[in-house]
Amino acid sequence: MARAEKRAGSTEAAAARPSGLADRRPLHFAAFLVLADAALVALIIAFVPYTKIDWNAYMSQVDAFLEGERDFTKIEGDTGPLVYPAGFLYVYSGIKFITGGQVFPAQILFGVLYIVNLSLVLLLYVKTEVLPWWALSLLCLSKRVHSVFVLRLFNDCFATTLLHAAMVLIMYHKWFLGLIVFSGAVSIKMNVLLFAPSLLLLMLKAMSIKGVFFALLGAAVVQVLLGMPFLLPHPVEYISRAFNLGRVFIHFWSVNFKFVPEKLFVSKELAVALLILHLTTLMVFAHYKWLKHEGGLFGFLHSRFKDATSIQQFISCKPRPSTLSKEHIVTVMFVGNFIGIVCARSLHYQFYSWYFYSLPFLLWKTHFSTPLRIILFLGVELCWNIYPSTAYSSLFLLFLHISIMFGIWFSPTEYPCVNKRTQGT
């Protein structure tokens, strides 16, 4: 209780918890939201028509895999060649085995997945105590995200759910297992790598260099094992298709940067400029926000390794004996991903699931008034529900993203470590 009252930026949430009984309100309300949203998902599946977009392509790609094809350049569907890592094929092969490739039972399966994902996200929110209890309802209000999960059946849903599962494990300092689950999410869709810089920074703060090395090695082993059936016979084809970082998305389908002429949109110049902006913004946030209490990025690296005068000392070099707080872990992860979203050249409609669940958290990390937070939240949701996107809607979305980013930048920076008295909470 004392921690919640001391934490910067959370006075509103603390005021809503005047007693021990009130402290349980977020947990009770979260349980209610899970049940209410489960009912809503059931109604959507029952009464809202399903629109096939990528399902047939997914099933065609799975069929090719199950028939023995291991050359990624020869695995294709209605929408083109397979461009996801091997984990995608295993997941959708399992879905086909369970559902027989039929849409309706697959929708039920994805409905369950939606509720599992929502439960994981609510756990992150309840444990970090950043939002007032009533604001948790915002996590259930996205028309687009409901559509992505139960009316489109995109692989983003599995990647997002595994990502949130990894965050829960990391929040409880289960770093090695968290990295394994994180790697599993990457094997389904590479967008999860937007969280990687933040995760690496947190690992360096919480673990020894030896621990970081073995955690990353475990994550790499997952990728190798999952890709082995394709890496052994056709390694170049697999790596070039499954981990293609230079893909150019179609201008028409993009929700952001629609105001940019198509010729510039697909150009290398824009891609490089956005990449530089992405990396620069990450470094600035790391230096002035995430590592503020450690002396900034360069001060942290210096103090982290100043006693490492040999390889053996470098490997065993440990961080200060402190435990990162749950709020700090989730903040760094969510903000780092959001920076990647803001700097992404193309966002398709299903990509909204990559960061929607972080929006209430990010908004309540700002010093904006509650009405303004809600307006920004609804504005982002509106932009993602305009189809097709327009130059005006994409420009408005960029304005909203930048507004949220500046709100986060000018907000107080939480102390990164847990007080000894509250370490067990």
SEDOVEX-138416 format. One record per residue: z, y, x of N, C-alpha, C in turn. Coordinates in steps of 0.001 Angstrom, whole numbers, plus 500000, padded with zeros to 6 digits. Each point is the difference from the previous one (the first is absolute). Example, Ala and Ser with C-alpha at 12.3 -4.5 7.8 and 13.67 -1.06 7.14 Angstrom:
REM SEDOVEX-138416
PT	507800	494310	513190	500000	501190	499110	500000	501200	500900
PT	499280	501050	499650	500060	501190	500820	500730	501090	499230
***
This chain:
REM SEDOVEX-138416
PT	500000	498797	500828	500000	501203	499172	500000	501256	500864
PT	500836	499958	501058	500056	501153	500887	498681	500219	500698
PT	499331	498917	500362	498708	500127	500681	498990	500695	499114
PT	499969	499644	498719	499031	500601	499089	500245	501483	499841
PT	501279	500415	500014	500312	501405	499816	499679	500811	501249
PT	500065	499359	501170	499727	500712	501244	498524	500096	500295
PT	499204	499064	499496	498599	499941	500403	499249	501232	499524
PT	499233	500620	500892	499219	501194	499658	498918	499655	499024
PT	499788	500878	499034	498910	499810	499063	500323	499084	498851
PT	501238	499491	499909	500308	499051	498928	501148	500483	499132
PT	500262	501310	499979	501115	500526	499223	499836	499741	498521
PT	498750	500034	499545	499758	499758	498573	500378	498581	499624
PT	499625	499044	500845	500345	498607	499731	501502	499800	500090
PT	500662	500669	500948	501435	499833	500154	500746	500559	498802
PT	499499	501122	499478	500639	500608	498841	499938	499111	498776
PT	499013	499132	499969	499843	499110	498857	500899	498785	500096
PT	500850	499916	501067	500856	498837	500167	501458	500440	500096
PT	500589	500484	498914	501353	500526	500059	501074	498934	500082
PT	499703	498756	499762	501031	498966	499982	499423	498696	500484
PT	500907	499012	500220	499559	498685	500431	499094	499354	498980
PT	500253	500226	498719	499150	499435	498956	498610	500593	500056
PT	499924	501317	500239	498700	500670	500058	499186	499525	501190
PT	500680	499528	501065	499284	499518	501172	499106	498818	499668
PT	500345	499266	498966	499206	498835	499619	498828	500361	499095
PT	499930	501260	499607	498951	500410	499067	498590	499751	500538
PT	499695	500344	501271	498644	499719	500505	499646	498522	499945
PT	500946	499131	500334	499734	498563	499981	499750	499501	498587
PT	500806	500450	499065	499809	499600	498606	498679	500524	499442
PT	499698	501244	500336	498749	500575	499505	498796	499311	500636
PT	500118	499630	501275	498918	499275	500667	499754	498660	499311
PT	501063	499298	499626	499847	498723	499296	499314	500213	498647
PT	500374	501072	499314	499351	500318	498730	498516	500287	500189
PT	499666	500744	501064	498602	500326	500264	499170	498750	500272
PT	500564	499058	500726	499280	498751	500281	499676	499273	498697
PT	500970	499911	499106	499778	499312	498727	499007	500765	499122
PT	500152	501322	499934	499106	500808	499170	498564	499945	500519
PT	499843	500083	501333	498653	499968	500568	499387	498618	499863
PT	500816	498960	500040	499479	498648	499780	499409	499883	498597
PT	500672	500609	499021	499477	499997	498637	498707	500796	499913
PT	499955	501137	500685	498789	500818	500002	498836	499253	500639
PT	500246	499326	501118	498954	499229	500674	499472	498910	499079
PT	500886	499342	499284	499570	498958	499057	499098	500577	498919
PT	500338	501178	499504	499171	500642	498977	498643	500409	500553
PT	499984	500496	501233	498728	500386	500623	499080	498790	500128
PT	500554	498894	500488	499195	498787	500172	499477	499495	498658
PT	500833	500127	498993	499633	499456	498687	498974	500857	499272
PT	500066	501310	500176	499207	500872	499124	498989	500901	500702
PT	500110	500188	501307	499057	500877	500692	498897	499150	500618
PT	498732	500304	499704	498892	499188	500538	499972	500003	501520
PT	499738	498833	500568	499871	499862	501447	498590	500406	500422
PT	499919	500738	501109	498707	500407	500537	499809	499361	501366
PT	499007	499129	500123	499761	499347	501280	499371	500978	500979
PT	500610	500074	501172	499441	500825	501075	499765	499130	501230
PT	501072	499516	500595	499869	499203	501223	500345	498522	499794
PT	500436	499623	498809	500464	498623	499790	498914	498971	500307
PT	498807	500212	499479	498915	499037	500250	499673	499918	501487
PT	500037	501154	500674	499739	500004	501438	501089	499228	500741
PT	501245	500213	499606	501103	499262	500618	499812	498494	499833
PT	499648	499586	498785	499855	498576	499731	498811	499405	500762
PT	498924	500762	500133	498847	499520	500776	500368	499826	501468
PT	500768	500940	500525	500426	499903	501397	500942	498823	500205
PT	500888	499783	499052	500908	498852	500068	499219	498694	499928
PT	499000	499953	499122	499179	498781	499883	499322	499663	501330
PT	499458	501018	500655	499347	499766	501292	500998	499461	501020
PT	501192	500544	499996	501051	499538	500921	500406	498560	499690
PT	500208	499701	498730	500427	498657	499614	498905	498961	500235
PT	498758	500450	499998	498884	499081	500272	499780	499778	501484
PT	500805	500652	500838	499960	499724	501428	499386	501069	500882
PT	499586	501117	499425	499409	501066	500811	501084	500701	500828
PT	499774	500136	501306	500978	500640	500869	499410	501185	500769
PT	498740	500287	499772	499368	501170	500595	500160	501173	499040
PT	500799	500994	500395	500307	501109	499093	498753	500779	499596
PT	498989	500008	500826	498796	500744	499656	499208	499330	498884
PT	500340	498746	499685	499301	499263	498953	500815	499845	498730
PT	501197	500568	499967	500839	499961	498804	499796	501307	499250
PT	499349	499931	498863	499672	501201	499232	500295	499799	498522
PT	499996	501108	499286	500169	499980	498552	499073	500995	499356
PT	500208	500257	498703	499116	500910	499262	500015	501415	500569
PT	501139	500390	500576	500129	501370	500495	499710	500127	501488
PT	499590	498895	500642	499655	500071	501408	500774	499005	500843
PT	499982	500173	501307	500640	499052	500906	501523	500100	499950
PT	500661	498948	500422	501453	499972	500084	500456	500915	501136
PT	500944	500892	499708	500447	500968	501002	501525	499983	500158
PT	500655	498956	499474	501450	499902	500095	500389	498872	500951
PT	501168	500077	500633	500455	498917	500877	500238	498695	499252
PT	500319	498963	500752	500056	498643	499456	501057	499817	498928
PT	501102	500739	500083	501049	499859	498998	499487	500209	498590
PT	499037	500883	499855	499382	500242	498687	499428	498713	499417
PT	499280	499231	500819	499383	498765	499514	501046	498973	499590
PT	501081	499898	500762	501046	499043	499648	500669	500378	498685
PT	500291	501284	499834	500670	500456	498780	499127	499750	498777
PT	498731	500390	500081	499136	499851	498836	499541	498558	499792
PT	500035	499190	501046	499777	498559	499804	501149	499415	499193
PT	501222	500437	500319	501154	499560	499228	499933	500466	498559
PT	499555	501253	499808	499857	500515	498632	498976	499185	499223
PT	498895	499667	500659	498972	499206	499308	500524	498615	499662
PT	500790	499413	500893	500568	498673	499735	500937	500048	498791
PT	500793	501068	499906	500977	500121	498909	499323	500338	498681
PT	499009	500881	500042	499400	500533	498768	498666	499367	499643
PT	499447	499196	500914	498672	499456	499759	498908	501041	500067
PT	500311	501165	500588	499019	501082	500097	499847	500788	498712
PT	500869	499747	499012	499941	500706	498721	500791	501300	500057
PT	499480	501012	499346	500589	501331	500087	501356	500090	499299
PT	500111	499463	498786	501227	500194	499220	501246	499434	500693
PT	499973	498741	500460	501188	499529	500736	500226	500763	501301
PT	498914	500478	500605	500162	500819	501205	500698	501313	499664
PT	499695	500577	498848	500682	501217	499575	501499	499767	499825
PT	500359	498856	499450	501418	499673	499845	500660	499894	501371
PT	499329	499358	500927	500519	499881	501360	500179	501371	500641
PT	499022	500869	499826	500103	501346	500562	501050	500828	499270
PT	500213	499703	498720	501077	500670	499275	501356	499661	500593
PT	500187	498736	500340	501239	499584	500672	500105	500685	501359
PT	498878	500060	500718	499986	500673	501301	500385	501463	499854
PT	499502	500659	498960	500334	501399	499756	501510	500179	499854
PT	500635	499118	499248	501438	500101	499773	500776	499704	501275
PT	499537	499036	500775	500644	499720	501289	499915	501224	500899
PT	498821	500606	500076	499824	501187	500823	500883	501140	499518
PT	500034	500223	498694	500838	501066	499439	501465	499762	500338
PT	500439	498755	499920	501395	499681	500311	500326	500308	501453
PT	499083	499672	500906	500210	500304	501419	500086	501510	500230
PT	499115	500741	499345	499998	501456	500171	501284	500610	499443
PT	500419	499527	498832	501232	500513	499409	501201	499710	500898
PT	499990	498853	500673	501075	499691	500934	500028	501011	501143
PT	498820	500355	500517	499920	501025	501047	500592	501315	499508
PT	499672	500373	498786	500454	501278	499466	501499	499990	499709
PT	500486	498928	499403	501422	499936	499653	500862	500019	501253
PT	499567	499294	501040	500796	499920	501217	499949	501283	500821
PT	498909	500747	499926	499911	501246	500764	500633	501176	499262
PT	500118	499916	498689	500700	501006	499188	499411	501397	500127
PT	498705	500092	500170	499355	501302	500142	499736	500642	498634
PT	499652	499198	498996	499656	500515	498679	501193	499948	499050
PT	500070	500929	499041	500925	499813	498887	499537	498806	499173
PT	500917	499359	499306	499688	498733	499332	498842	500117	499026
PT	499910	501096	499271	498966	500114	498968	498595	500094	500593
PT	499900	500519	501237	498684	500177	500636	499374	498673	500415
PT	500766	498912	499999	499427	498688	500292	498917	499627	498992
PT	500070	500579	498816	499008	499699	498963	498594	500423	500412
PT	499897	500947	500934	498676	500446	500454	499211	498848	500617
PT	500705	499020	500549	499338	498867	500639	499276	499105	498998
PT	500262	500193	498733	499384	499160	498963	498953	500746	499186
PT	499670	501224	500387	499195	500864	499132	498541	500143	500416
PT	499533	499221	500953	498624	500179	500451	499026	499107	499234
PT	499114	500634	499272	498937	499262	499314	499080	499321	501006
PT	499654	500702	501065	499077	499461	500996	500587	498789	500718
PT	501260	500034	500367	500596	498879	500724	500122	498772	499102
PT	500349	500184	498734	499996	498867	499071	498601	499377	499933
PT	499004	500861	499991	498622	499515	499935	499628	499234	501263
PT	500389	500519	501161	499679	499353	501274	500578	498586	500036
PT	501212	499841	499497	500653	498699	500058	499471	499024	498957
PT	500024	500362	498733	499750	498996	498959	498640	500105	499313
PT	499246	501051	500283	498665	500117	499412	498890	499941	501046
PT	500367	499988	501275	498993	499965	501061	500223	498851	500979
PT	501269	499583	500177	500345	498835	500830	499568	500175	501454
PT	500175	501208	500526	499593	500302	501368	500946	499354	501020
PT	499473	499721	501186	500842	499446	501061	501005	501019	500528
PT	499790	501282	499715	500976	501029	500366	501377	499679	499431
PT	500032	499325	498848	501267	499700	499342	500854	499066	500841
PT	499392	498961	500551	500748	499076	500846	500413	500657	501311
PT	499100	500781	500587	500330	500682	501250	501156	500973	499791
PT	499979	500747	498899	501048	500967	499709	501336	499313	499762
PT	499983	498900	499252	501238	499284	499717	500622	499438	501274
PT	499188	499399	500858	500524	499483	501264	500510	501137	500886
PT	499330	501133	499970	500452	501155	500773	501385	500439	499549
PT	500195	500087	498688	501308	500407	499484	501066	498944	500293
PT	499603	498723	499980	500940	498942	500378	500407	500153	501462
PT	499037	500330	500857	500303	500232	501411	500937	501191	500165
PT	499785	501054	499223	500865	501169	500082	501423	499680	499582
PT	500156	499171	498981	501343	499591	499584	500696	499250	501131
PT	499295	499067	500630	500579	499257	501116	500368	500931	501150
PT	499123	500934	500309	500256	500938	501092	501158	500929	499648
PT	500083	500402	498743	501109	500844	499547	501343	499318	500252
PT	500000	498664	499877	501215	499228	500283	500033	499496	501449
PT	499116	500575	500838	499980	499737	501445	499620	498562	500338
PT	499207	499379	499160	499421	498691	500301	498626	500248	500636
PT	500027	500498	501233	498793	500510	500623	498951	498921	500254
PT	500413	498861	500524	499026	498965	500347	499331	499438	498753
PT	500789	499669	498994	499426	499495	498758	499169	501078	499319
PT	500476	501243	500059	499240	501102	499418	498638	500159	500637
PT	499929	499839	501324	498708	500104	500696	499063	498859	499614
PT	500543	498804	499777	499172	498870	499575	499389	500279	498633
PT	500822	500487	499067	499498	500316	498659	499014	501162	500064
PT	500304	500991	500823	499093	501136	500187	498640	499517	500495
PT	500000	499090	500960	498748	499458	500519	499247	499237	498914
PT	500756	499302	499142	499365	499324	498877	499300	500975	499074
PT	500612	501159	499778	499372	501030	499169	498722	500512	500645
PT	500033	500207	501319	498808	500457	500727	498875	498977	499878
PT	500350	498711	499957	498977	498957	499921	499275	499988	498666
PT	500543	500700	499013	499349	500093	498692	499161	501257	499900
PT	500518	501102	500534	499220	501238	500032	500539	500902	501102
PT	499099	500577	500782	500395	500720	501206	500648	501354	499748
PT	499947	500513	498768	500604	501294	499743	501485	500025	500344
PT	500634	498841	500011	501424	499916	500318	500274	500535	501403
PT	498996	500001	500860	500171	500517	501355	500330	501491	500026
PT	499812	500703	498883	500413	501401	499946	501502	500141	500218
PT	500755	498945	499684	501446	500017	500210	500374	499648	501442
PT	499054	499498	500782	500313	499445	501320	500609	501015	500972
PT	499476	501236	500128	500627	500939	500945	501466	500274	499669
PT	500306	500182	498721	501386	500232	499584	500865	498788	500312
PT	499472	498834	499727	500757	498774	500235	500289	499815	501484
PT	499017	500280	500843	500206	499869	501441	501075	500966	500487
PT	499979	501226	499505	501009	500974	500389	501394	499526	499598
PT	500137	499490	498781	501296	499507	499535	500477	498817	500839
PT	499067	499126	500369	500359	498854	500831	500519	500461	501364
PT	499353	501001	500582	500439	500521	501291	501383	500638	499905
PT	500314	500546	498826	501319	500601	499812	501083	498953	499774
PT	499636	498868	499404	501000	499030	499561	500109	498769	500880
PT	498989	499716	500829	499953	498742	500727	499833	500231	501499
PT	500282	498958	500774	499686	500028	501412	498493	499850	500180
PT	499503	500370	501155	498574	499832	500270	499620	498522	499903
PT	500884	499155	500455	499760	498553	499889	499882	499593	498543
PT	500891	500538	499160	499934	499694	498575	498725	500497	499364
PT	499599	501226	500370	498744	500553	499475	498825	499123	500395
PT	499992	499584	501256	498900	499171	500498	499893	498697	499214
PT	501115	499320	499805	499943	498710	499315	499717	500152	498509
PT	500453	501097	499402	499672	500248	498596	498506	500232	499832
PT	499419	500808	500904	498561	500234	499941	499218	498732	500325
PT	500526	499208	500918	499349	498731	500325	499982	499080	498789
PT	501115	499954	499273	500045	499185	498789	498983	500458	498971
PT	499871	501328	499841	499012	500535	499061	498587	499639	500440
PT	499752	500050	501312	498670	499651	500517	499702	498518	499808
PT	501017	499161	500189	499814	498555	499813	499608	499692	498562
PT	500587	500720	499049	499626	499803	498586	498511	500249	499812
PT	499502	501089	500577	498581	500318	499860	499112	498931	500641
PT	500422	499515	501157	499206	498976	500692	499989	498699	499216
PT	501155	499593	499506	500080	498743	499254	499182	500064	498707
PT	500107	501123	499288	499238	500136	498760	498498	500053	500274
PT	499634	500618	501108	498580	500133	500310	499418	498851	500789
PT	500834	499028	500390	499552	498922	500875	498765	499256	499496
PT	499928	499630	498703	498809	499273	499542	498698	500787	500205
PT	500113	501328	500098	498817	500837	500176	499841	500440	501458
PT	501130	500161	500691	499958	500445	501389	499431	498937	500932
PT	500309	498743	499730	499522	498942	500894	498480	499854	499990
PT	499362	499907	498806	498541	499833	500022	499218	501304	500107
PT	500539	501102	499411	499238	501258	499948	500937	501191	500244
PT	500543	500154	501208	500987	501059	500241	499456	501412	499841
PT	498811	500262	500527	499438	501354	499924	499712	500381	498556
PT	499416	499064	499262	499673	500267	498595	501267	500291	499190
PT	501054	499254	500268	501247	500190	499244	500632	501357	500315
PT	500172	500292	501268	500673	501241	500387	499196	501229	499573
PT	498679	499926	500152	499167	501164	499668	499976	500277	498505
PT	500115	498965	499177	499972	500196	498551	501397	500235	499424
PT	500967	499183	500414	501328	500078	499401	500791	501216	500463
PT	499722	500494	501211	500752	501119	500551	499062	501131	500408
PT	499077	500301	499120	499041	501070	500261	500624	501345	499651
PT	500369	500770	501025	500643	501293	499779	498992	501126	499798
PT	498720	499685	500109	498985	501041	499892	499212	499977	498705
PT	500544	499333	498986	499279	499921	498729	499808	501380	499378
PT	498848	500202	499397	499703	501247	499304	499910	499703	498513
PT	500888	500613	499215	500039	499749	498566	498982	500880	499270
PT	499627	499552	498818	499006	500710	499191	500603	501290	499452
PT	499284	501083	500160	500467	501320	499593	500324	500047	498511
PT	499205	499347	499173	500179	500082	498551	501370	499498	499567
PT	500497	498926	500646	501240	499368	499552	501252	500673	500546
PT	499842	500948	500877	501174	500605	500619	500709	500938	499031
PT	501317	499942	500005	500806	500894	499165	500332	501280	500758
PT	500040	499921	501325	500263	501197	500804	498748	500416	500777
PT	500006	501220	500462	498891	500585	500767	498664	499899	499270
PT	500045	499978	498681	498761	499986	499227	499290	501355	500079
PT	500750	501028	500372	499423	501340	500129	499209	500162	501300
PT	500111	499009	500882	499260	500031	501264	498601	499439	499769
PT	498948	500661	500482	498640	499456	499844	499914	498587	500567
PT	499199	499152	499355	499945	498590	500391	499599	499824	501461
PT	499104	500826	500480	499559	499863	501388	501162	500204	500967
PT	500849	500968	499710	501179	500235	500833	501051	498919	499763
PT	500118	499549	498756	500995	498992	499632	499824	498720	500811
PT	498788	499563	500208	499743	498741	500706	499824	500198	501509
PT	500155	501234	500471	499741	500285	501411	501150	499545	500884
PT	499667	499716	501263	501010	499645	500991	500889	501189	500326
PT	499430	501191	499929	500763	501197	500329	501218	500149	499077
PT	499800	499798	498696	501120	500101	499065	501010	498892	500263
PT	499516	498788	500256	500901	498885	500260	500875	500266	501221
PT	499399	500495	501078	500745	500280	501226	500984	501152	499786
PT	499571	501024	499285	500871	501144	499743	501231	499581	499202
PT	499794	499178	498986	501121	499538	499181	500923	499076	500790
PT	499431	499189	500882	500822	499129	500838	500873	500823	500937
PT	499418	501031	500608	500777	500876	500883	501107	500701	499213
PT	499656	500478	498806	500999	500650	499145	501117	499028	499636
PT	499631	498770	499690	500973	498963	499643	500980	499767	501146
PT	499476	499741	501183	500843	499692	501150	500854	501203	500408
PT	499411	501200	499938	500747	501206	500348	501159	500233	499033
PT	499738	499831	498709	501047	500199	498996	501116	498983	500167
PT	499652	498751	500289	501019	498988	500258	500881	500400	501182
PT	499393	500478	501070	500767	500394	501186	500900	501190	499705
PT	499492	500949	499226	500799	501180	499666	501206	499605	499157
PT	499790	499149	499010	501118	499543	499169	500987	499182	500830
PT	499474	499155	500891	500884	499197	500849	500865	500902	500882
PT	499388	501041	500573	500711	500872	500936	501034	500884	499299
PT	499591	500622	498898	500853	501002	499376	500838	499478	498829
PT	499654	498849	499441	500725	499502	498827	500692	498662	500271
PT	499213	498974	500291	500558	498653	500086	500863	499794	501230
PT	499715	500733	501083	500769	499862	501235	500733	501295	500343
PT	500230	500821	499011	500663	501282	500215	501377	499821	500626
PT	500767	499032	499506	501360	499785	500491	500034	499241	501324
PT	498840	499520	500435	499910	499300	501286	499353	500857	501078
PT	499832	501287	499715	499430	500901	500992	498498	500123	499934
PT	499393	499595	498889	498557	500074	499875	499323	498775	500583
PT	498691	499917	499823	499246	498829	500427	500148	499735	501495
PT	499796	501036	500812	500033	499801	501440	501422	499826	500514
PT	500938	500700	499374	501396	499803	500361	500473	498596	499666
PT	499548	499484	498857	500367	498639	499608	499454	498979	500993
PT	498721	500141	500348	499399	499052	500933	500678	500071	501374
PT	500359	501215	500403	500672	500148	501300	501368	499341	499988
PT	500805	500294	498965	501343	499423	499930	499955	498494	499761
PT	498956	499560	499337	499866	498567	499680	499776	499183	501257
PT	499259	500554	500954	499596	499216	501158	500467	500591	501336
PT	500913	500966	499976	500372	500684	501247	500705	499077	500987
PT	500653	498969	499479	500704	499086	500899	499161	498789	500378
PT	498757	499959	499533	499148	498840	500253	499261	500184	501314
PT	500665	499632	501112	499398	500177	501321	499258	498769	500469
PT	500008	498938	499196	499272	498787	500343	499449	499394	498723
PT	499088	499048	500161	499422	499338	498835	501079	499313	499179
PT	500954	499332	500682	501052	499290	499294	500878	500958	499207
PT	500341	501149	500609	500803	500992	499292	499232	500599	498838
PT	498699	500209	500208	499172	500557	498932	499964	499068	498792
PT	499857	498703	500258	499917	499029	498913	501309	499926	499231
PT	501114	500081	500728	501297	499833	499336	500591	501318	499517
PT	499304	501103	500244	500492	501320	499607	500252	500056	498505
PT	501228	500344	499619	500373	499990	498590	500226	501420	499502
PT	499797	500232	498705	500285	501313	499437	501502	500227	499898
PT	500393	501188	499611	501418	500286	499800	500557	499055	498939
PT	501284	499616	500142	500587	499039	499052	500274	500625	498636
PT	498983	500185	499222	500127	500577	498661	499033	499305	499067
PT	500265	500132	498722	499171	499348	498984	499241	501050	499214
PT	498701	499838	499901	499196	500952	499238	500363	499915	498528
PT	500083	501152	499358	500330	500018	498573	498816	499541	499167
PT	500297	499506	498830	498944	499555	499078	499091	501160	499629
PT	500591	501165	499758	499187	501158	499625	499042	500392	501118
PT	500480	499980	501224	499153	500383	501130	498835	499024	500158
PT	500270	498715	499878	498950	498990	500130	498924	500207	498954
PT	500406	500152	498743	499029	500150	498918	499265	501327	500117
PT	500708	501050	500393	499355	501309	500153	498894	499949	501044
PT	500303	499475	501172	499008	499951	501067	498803	499144	499597
PT	500253	498879	499344	498902	499124	499572	499125	500685	498954
PT	500621	500568	498975	499238	500614	498914	499250	501251	500471
PT	500642	500829	500796	499344	501229	500465	498849	499661	500941
PT	500220	499034	500899	498926	499613	500920	498773	499501	499265
PT	500203	499191	498968	498877	499517	499197	499333	501152	499260
PT	500801	500917	499472	499448	501128	499245	499138	500893	500886
PT	500405	500172	501243	499172	500765	500947	498634	499335	500132
PT	499984	498676	500089	498730	499282	500070	499169	500179	498750
PT	500651	500034	498842	499285	500209	498740	499362	501385	499969
PT	500764	501009	500392	499487	501376	499985	498791	500144	500920
PT	500006	499259	501109	498924	500118	500995	498903	498957	499817
PT	500099	499178	498965	498983	498972	499774	498702	500644	499520
PT	498884	499532	500548	498705	500566	499603	499638	499603	498578
PT	500322	498776	499622	499615	499524	498673	501141	499237	499362
PT	500318	500353	498760	500987	499274	499211	499324	499522	498720
PT	499903	498682	499838	499472	499446	498755	501122	499852	498985
PT	499642	499733	498760	500996	500015	498936	501135	499005	500226
PT	499685	498819	500543	501060	499021	500222	500928	500402	501138
PT	499548	500945	500821	500821	500415	501143	501230	500790	499563
PT	500025	500443	498769	501169	500726	499479	501264	499153	500142
PT	499844	498674	499882	501157	499117	500124	500594	500035	501404
PT	499260	500533	500972	500505	500067	501371	501172	500968	500135
PT	500038	501028	499142	501044	501001	500200	500641	500509	498716
PT	499529	499547	498839	500600	500479	498753	501508	499790	499987
PT	500425	498819	500429	501425	499666	499900	500872	500826	500937
PT	499413	500714	500922	500777	500867	500880	500084	501431	499480
PT	499180	500346	499007	499925	501392	499562	501336	500566	499502
PT	500714	499327	499084	501291	500569	499581	500960	500190	501177
PT	500037	499032	500902	500866	500116	501180	499621	501228	500816
PT	498715	500163	500280	499548	501130	500802	500294	501324	499311
PT	499790	500055	498685	500237	501241	499263	501471	500383	500008
PT	500879	499009	499915	501428	500304	500009	500543	500220	501414
PT	499190	499775	501001	500370	500375	501357	499709	501476	500258
PT	499250	500633	499118	499718	501427	500128	501118	500806	499355
PT	499955	501318	500197	500933	500904	499336	499389	500635	498752
PT	498914	499443	499520	499383	500515	498789	500959	499828	498821
PT	499806	500838	499004	500773	499833	498770	499534	498742	499277
PT	500857	499455	499155	499636	498784	499281	498761	500186	499132
PT	499856	501102	499244	498754	500184	499233	498756	499998	500882
PT	500079	500630	501177	498844	500026	500895	499703	498599	500536
PT	501018	499230	500311	499788	498627	500451	499241	499193	498950
PT	500408	500152	498759	499355	499243	498918	498564	500473	499803
PT	499775	501307	500101	498642	500537	499864	499095	499438	501100
PT	500495	499970	501232	499214	499452	501103	499717	498515	499781
PT	500998	499275	499541	499817	498574	499727	498935	499776	498935
PT	500092	500735	498905	499026	499857	498916	498620	500476	500440
PT	499939	501012	500863	498715	500480	500498	499275	498945	500813
PT	500744	499309	500873	499400	498929	500796	499503	498882	499081
PT	500822	499641	499027	499605	498945	499055	498749	500404	499232
PT	499914	501255	499602	498826	500490	499269	498741	499849	500849
PT	500071	500402	501256	498828	499911	500877	499512	498562	500124
PT	500932	499051	500051	499619	498603	500160	499481	499378	498707
PT	500126	500704	498889	499492	499478	498736	498742	500714	499523
PT	499460	500884	500826	498714	500634	499690	498885	499126	500556
PT	499150	499508	499118	498895	499138	500447	498682	500490	499391
PT	498969	500153	500822	500071	499984	501469	500673	501262	500521
PT	500513	499917	501196	500640	501166	500599	498950	501095	500220
PT	500474	501214	500031	499111	501143	500182	500428	500791	501231
PT	499184	500968	500361	500363	500866	501122	501310	500730	499699
PT	500167	500396	498739	501208	500741	499629	501231	499099	499998
PT	499873	498792	499467	501156	499107	499950	500422	499565	501404
PT	499033	499758	500880	500348	499587	501358	500598	501157	500794
PT	499499	501212	499754	500574	501165	500663	501432	500247	499518
PT	500213	499818	498698	501331	500157	499428	500955	498944	500560
PT	499504	498765	500157	500820	498930	500568	500407	500337	501429
PT	499069	500528	500782	500317	500384	501374	501055	501101	500024
PT	499872	500955	499089	500986	501080	499896	501386	499434	499682
PT	500060	499048	499071	501279	499385	499642	500593	499232	501174
PT	499158	499239	500692	500465	499249	501167	500579	500928	501061
PT	499283	501066	500286	500452	500935	501038	501287	500694	499566
PT	500115	500310	498708	501226	500625	499483	501196	499083	500211
PT	499820	498728	499691	501083	499029	500207	500333	499887	501480
PT	498969	499980	500838	500210	499884	501439	500810	501182	500534
PT	499654	501209	499586	500753	501163	500461	501416	499991	499443
PT	500154	499509	498773	501342	499881	499438	500873	499076	500820
PT	499427	498904	500463	500737	499058	500852	500304	500635	501351
PT	499016	500710	500537	500171	500606	501321	501153	500994	500021
PT	500126	500807	498953	501025	501039	499964	501329	499515	499422
PT	500092	498729	499710	501255	499445	499486	500928	499666	501159
PT	501302	499927	499763	500939	499616	501069	499713	498584	500482
PT	500307	499745	501254	499807	498680	500584	501316	499233	499946
PT	499972	498832	499362	501228	499220	499875	500427	499434	501347
PT	501304	499817	500161	500489	499357	501218	499538	498546	499979
PT	499429	499501	501093	499335	498698	499946	500914	498791	499975
PT	501253	500157	500396	500871	498829	500158	501080	499950	498932
PT	500525	498810	499805	501039	499772	499006	501350	500326	500615
PT	500859	500692	499238	501367	500195	500461	500722	498669	500037
PT	500877	499827	500943	500695	498731	500143	500731	499610	498733
PT	500502	500978	499278	500757	499694	498792	499139	499466	498886
PT	498701	500333	500026	499105	499594	498915	498977	498974	500445
PT	500192	499472	501215	498992	499112	500559	499827	498733	499184
PT	501033	499571	499324	499899	498753	499245	499501	500168	498592
PT	499735	501231	499557	499568	500201	498620	498550	499719	499802
***
